[in-house]
Amino acid sequence: MSANSISSATQAALLLCSPLRAGKSKGVAPLSIGEFNELEKQLQAAGAGQEQLLESGASVLLKQLGLTVDAEKITALLGRGFMLSLAMETWQSAGVWVVSRHEPDYPERLHRLKQNAPPLIYGCGEKKLLSRGGLAIVGSREVDAAGEEFTKRAAASAAREEMQVVSGGARGVDQLAMLGALEAGGTVVGVLADSLLRSATSGNARESIQDRRLTLVSAFDPEAGFNVGNAMQRNKQIYALADFGLVVSSGYNEGGTWSGAIEQLEKLHLTPIFVRAGEVVPEGNRQLLRRDALPFPPEPWPESLREMLETGSQKIPPPMETADLFALQETPVEYRSSQQREAALTSPRKRKH
């Protein structure tokens, strides 16, 4: 992969939005997602595309736009072509690819985030896994033994039914879920908030990536370190790539797991949120159930966990085909009443013949 092997639109997005850490870029800060969205809107209003910013007449175009985003900043960012070449050489050597938001192979499920859809997605592994959906299994870094074993069993059960596991790659529940699914022969998508380059080249991940059973992706520079804000943004991307969410262990009113689940329940509504229930679970789990999260089906699980999850939740209405990327139109999910949920999860199921 070189700068010449990607589209002009992706080159422009990289120059504008990536810090290009692999190229040791310093100086002007890249555009935030909000700034990039504003630039795109103004380009569209002028009948232009971001790829035109790479052309020789870009300075004239910038003046014509009357930008609210600093034109001098954009010019400086677009002048980092050499840094981009160095960065892409590093990414290519590690098997890392990159795709921008308006490319055909950008993960379609991330478009559900509308203006929060990342301008760029970096990844390593089979892109097709990003369209399979599956069960997002998330939870605290610090999890008790019961939570650990539950995570492994849930991930293995999903894998045996060919239901993909999506998680965040962090220590604790995330890593346990990913490992449990892979050991059971399933496929996994890991949505990382940092260190994609290091994770993609680690011995543990490389074999599964080469077997096309693991894909690692990130909306952040492949060499970016940990950042709390990036981790919070990553949470919504995990749920956007999944059909169902399972919170194994959550603190109460604190931490990324809690924030991500609350955001889904009260604002984004991308997936039904299930929570591990029982007598000995963290307080955060109990509080999420009180806020209309769904109790995860009790064990033993039947042959079709997916069917049971579909029974216990109502499907999210599909996004409109003509949805405006910059107009976030939230459609609340109407979950069943607690009595209906309990009846649906505990009543005997009729087998299909």
URRA-V827098 format. One line per field, one symbol per residue. phi: phi as a letter, one per 30 degrees, with the letter a starting at -180 (. if undefined). psi: psi as a letter, one per 30 degrees, with the letter a starting at -180 (. if undefined). burial: I if it has 24 or more other ideal C-beta (glycine too) atoms within 12 Angstrom, else O. A space follows every 10 residues. Layout:
BEGIN
phi=???
psi=???
burial=???
END
This chain:
BEGIN
phi=.bedccdddd edddddccdh ddchdbjddd dddddddddd eddddcibcd ddddddcddd dddddiddde dddddddddc eddddddddd dddciccbbc dcdecdeddd dddhdcddeb bcabkddddd cdikcdcbld dcbddddddd eddddddddd cicdccacid ejeedddddd ddddidcbcc cccahedddd cddddddddd dicbbcbadb eecdddbedd dddeeddedd dccbcbcdab dciaiddddd dddddcbdhd bdccbdckdc bddedddddd cidcddeddd dddcdedddd ddbcddeddd dcedeccdcd ceccdddddd dddddcddcd ddc
psi=klffflleee eeeeeefkfh efghklbkkl kleeeeeeee eeeefggllf fffflfgeee eeeffhkfkj eeeeeeefgh eeeeeeeeee eefggklkkl fgkegkjeff fffbfgkkek kklkajffff gfbajjjlal ejkleeeeee eeeeeeeeef ghjkkkaffl kbeeeeeeee eefggalkkk jkflheeeef gkeeeeeeef fhfkkklkgl kfgkakkeee eeeeefeeef glelkjjekk ljglleeeee eeeeefdehe lkjlkkllei lleeeeeeef hglkkkkllk kaejeeeeee eflkkkkkkk fgkkegjjjk jkkjllleee eeeeffkkkk kk.
burial=IOIOOIIIII IIIIIIIIII IIIOIOOOOI IOIOIIIIII OIIOOOOIII IIIIOOOIOO IIOOIOIOIO OOIIOOIIOI OOIIIOIIOI IIOIIIIIII IIIOOIIIII IIIIIIIIII IIIIIIIOII IIIIIIIIII IOIOOOIIOI IIIIIIIIIO IOIIIIIIII OIIIIIIIII IIOIOIIIII IIIIIIIIII IOOOIOOIIO OOIIIIIIII IIIIOOOOOI IIIIIIIIII IIIIIIIIII IOOOIIIIII IIIIIOOIII IIIIIIIOOO IIOIIIIIIO IIIIIIIOOO IIOOIIOIII IIIOOIOOIO OOOOIOOOOO OOIOIOOOOO IOOIIOOOOO OOO
END
